[in-house]
Amino acid sequence: MRIEEEDLEKEEEKKQKKEQKIDTETTGVTMHKGWKWETSWKNFKDTNPVVQKFMEIREKLEESHNLFARAGYKMVDFVANSVSKMTTPTEVSKTIEEIQKMDPKFDINQFSATLRFDILPSVLEAYLQGNAEILENWSQERAMGQFKHMLASRTFTGTIQLIDIGECEIITGAMLELGPVFMLNVATQQLYTERTKKSVENGEPQTETQEVIKRVVYTIAVCRDQSMFDPTSAWTILEIVEHVTNESFY
């Protein structure tokens, strides 16, 4: 399921309601909820050993990218194996229990399916198409800044199409000040298409089309606004990291 253009106005209204909250416990001024999410998430990342270890491995993989390619390893498999060893069932279970106190019907398997077949297709297709309007409906400010940075840093000049999203592997979970957060890892397949002008025949320019399917891995943190009851739109992207591997399928 995708968010269509006619739904943008409705989604934006929801987003505005989610972003502001009166902080009656301090000064009584309107506080930005996105800022609170980012602050709580940063504190969690700085103190959680699983997240710290994962970030450390990811940075080492980035630094060793060429070495892995030359050695013939599949980096995405290495990442997946590393993540599997670091998953924390206890933290995930505790987070699920807290969610179920407010949403007794919450099921982690159904949630993973919703991520894979509903939320992530909407988010990633909007990102690949550079549709900032849809991205803003699904993203906290931190993630939106990361999307903008990734788009600005993209060197590929052709089109990219999302083909497949693999199963979402939950790395860890936590209950933050404003609600639950899950950190997950997911691999996708994306079609890279580039058309280049080759020559002119009979007055008509000729183009050559080159297509390649690449595996792209994402590490994503999603958070849930407990004040919203819709099981899908209540979740937004808090952080996202993209890694385009050298593994291609022709």
ABEGO torsion letter per residue (X at the ends): XBBBAAAAAAAAAAAAAAABBBBAABAGBBBBAAAAAAAAAAAAAAABAAAAAAAAAAAAAAAAAAAAAAAGBBAAAAAAAAAAAABBAAAAAAAAAAAAAABAABBAAAAAAAAAAAAAAAAAAAAAAGBAAAAAAABBAAAAAAAAAAAAABABABBBBBABBBBBBBABBBBBAAEBBBBBBBBBBBBBBBBBBABBBGGBBBBBBBBBBBBBBBBBBBBBBAABABAAAABBBABBBBBBBABBBX
